[in-house]
Structure formats: C-alpha cells, structure tokens
Amino acid sequence: MSKQFSVAMCVYGGDNPMWFQQAVDSILRQSAMPSEIVLVVDGPVPDTLNGIICNLEKDDRFRVIRLQKNEGHGLARRISVEHCSNELVAL
C-alpha cells in the first residue's frame, strides 16, 4: 500500500514559462502520483505564466494560492508546505 503525498511548489513572475510547464509535466508523468499539488504564485505573473496556472486550476489535484505581492522564494515555499494536507511532502 503506497502512502499519499503532496507536492509543494511555487512560481514567480521571473520564471521561464516553458521550464515551469516542463516541471509540471514532469510531476504529472511520474509513476507515483501525488494526491495534491500545492502551487503558490508569488506575486503578479505575466500572461504567459498566468495562462498555464489558469489551466492547472481546472485540475482537481492542484491547489493554487496567489500572493498579492512577491514575498520571495523562502516564504512562498513555506506557505506551499503549510497548505499541504499530507504528512509526506515532496519539494
């Protein structure tokens, strides 16, 4: 019996949309699938990233948390971990 786990991730306006999409695709292609993916959007993002994020919000496995302003990677990562519902969290 496999244990359920969460994936905690974050994205900000300076991230490359293509690399972000590749990271998401990699998570979704794994043989062990997380029961949830908590994504923190660290402040405003350009339309290219926002389009990807909006598509992810349609997937029930994703929980998207949007921060009003860029708080920095450390805080965004902590928020993503705090919102995970499983004891086991992949970063």
N, C-alpha and C positions, 0 to 999 in steps of 0.2 A: 504494500500500500504506500503510495507516494504522498508526501506531505505537501499541502498547499503553500504557496509562497507568493510574495508580491515583488514587483519591480518598481523601484523608486528612481525617477529621472527628472531632469529639468532642462529647460531650453531658454535661451535669451535672444534678444534681437540681433546680436552679432554672430549667432551660429549659422553655419552654412546649411541652407535648406536641403540640399542633396544629401549631405552627410547625416543630417538629422533623420531624413526619411530612411536612409540605409540603416541607421541604428534601430529605428522602429521595426523595419522589415526583418532585421536580424533577430530581434526578440520574438517576433511572431512566427519565425521559421524554426525555432528551437524544438527539440523533441520533448522537453519538459516545459509545458506551457504554464505561465503564471496565471493565478486566478484573478489578479488585478494588476494594472499598471497605473501608478500614480505619477502624473506629469505636472510639474509646477512650471508655469510660464512666468519667467522672472521679468516682469515689466512689459512694456509695449514691444511688439514684434512686427516686422514688415509683413506686407500682404502675402508674400511667398510662403513664409513660415505659418502665418495665420491660416492660410488655406489648408495646409497639411494638418494643423491642430484641429480645425473645424471638422475635418473628415474623421479624425481619431475620436472626437467627441460622440460620433454616431455609433461607435463600438462600445458595447456594454462593459468590456473589460477595462476601459480607460476611465480614470477619474482625473479630470483636468481642473487644476487650481490656478487661477490667474491672479498674479500680484499686480497692483496698480502701478508700482514703480520698480525699477531694477534694484533689488536688495543685495545682490551678489550671490555667487555660486554657493558659498557655505550656508547661508540662511535658506536659500531656495532648496538645497539638498536636505537640510534638516526638516523643513516643512514637508517635503515629499515623504520622508521616512515617518514622520509623526502621523501622517494621514493614511499610512498603510494599515490594513486590518489584520494582516497575518503576522505571526511571530517571526517567521523567516523572511528576510528582505534581501533581494539582490540589488546591488547598486551599479 
